């Protein structure tokens, strides 16, 4: 999540710049590398990471929601088996353990 945001944010920033730039005189549109170079010259490396904090916050909120919903659905969809003990073992397993302990 956060690692991918750190890696891909500069690419996304340059991509958006390319999308909104007007064509230069002669109809030539600047390329990716040229746009990235101009952005770094104008704003430094910080310019490539504009929007990183909101993106990381979004990833964190999304991950939290996803795990929370997963756990809730897992809990709601659990089928109670009367043959199972509270610790997840079957009643037969418990009987075997008790028999082994008695020997």
N, C-alpha and C positions, 0 to 999 in steps of 0.2 A: 503494500500500500504506500507507505511513506517513501520507501526506496524508489519505487516506480515514479512517484511524483517528483522526486528530486532529479531523476534521470530524464524524464520526459518533459518537464516544464519548459526548459530552454527550447526544445524542439517545437512545442506548442506555441510559445511566444513568437518565435520567428514565423511559424506557419500563419498565425493570425495577422502579423504585420504584412506578410505577402498577400494575404487575402484582401486587405483594406488599402494597400498602396495603389496609387494611380500609376499608370504607365508613364515612363519618362518620355522626353521629347524623342520623336522618331518611332514611338510605339513600343519601345523596348521595355520589358518588365525586368526588374532586378531579380537575380537568382537567390537561392537559399543562403549560400555562403556570403554573398555580398551583403544581403540584408542583415545577417548575423554580425558581420564585421562592422557595419554602420551602427548597429544597435550597441555593440560593445564600445565603440569609439565615443558614442554620444552619452551613454549611461553607465559604462563599465560593466563588469560581470553581473552586478546587481540587476541590471536591466533585463538580463536573460531569465532571472528568477522572479519577475513580477508576478504576483498572484500565487506564489508558492504556499504561503501560510493559509489562505482560504482553501486552497486545494487540499492541503494536509488535514485541515479541520474537517473538510467534507469526507475525506477518506476515513478518518477516525469515527465520525458520526455514523457513516454507512456501515463500517465494520461492527460497531457496537450494536446497531439496530439488527443487523443480520444475525449475529450470534444470539442476541436476546430473543428474537423471534424463533430461531432454530431451537433453542432450549425450551421455550414455551410450547412449541408444537410437539417436540419430543415428549415433554411431560404430559401434554393433553392426549397424545395418541398412544400412550403406554397402556397396554392391556394387562390388567391384574390377573395373575395366574394363582388360583388358590393352592396349587401344589408347590409353589415357590415360597421360600422363607424370606424374611426381610432383607437378608444380605444377598439375595439373588440365586442362592443354591436351591436345588430341588429338594423336596422332602426326602427322596430316596438317598441323595448325597448325605443329608444330615443323619439319616438312620445308619448309613455305612460308617460315618465318622464316629457316631456314638457307639456302634458295635466294636470298632477298632479300639476305642478308648477303654471299653469294658474288658478287653482281653488282656 
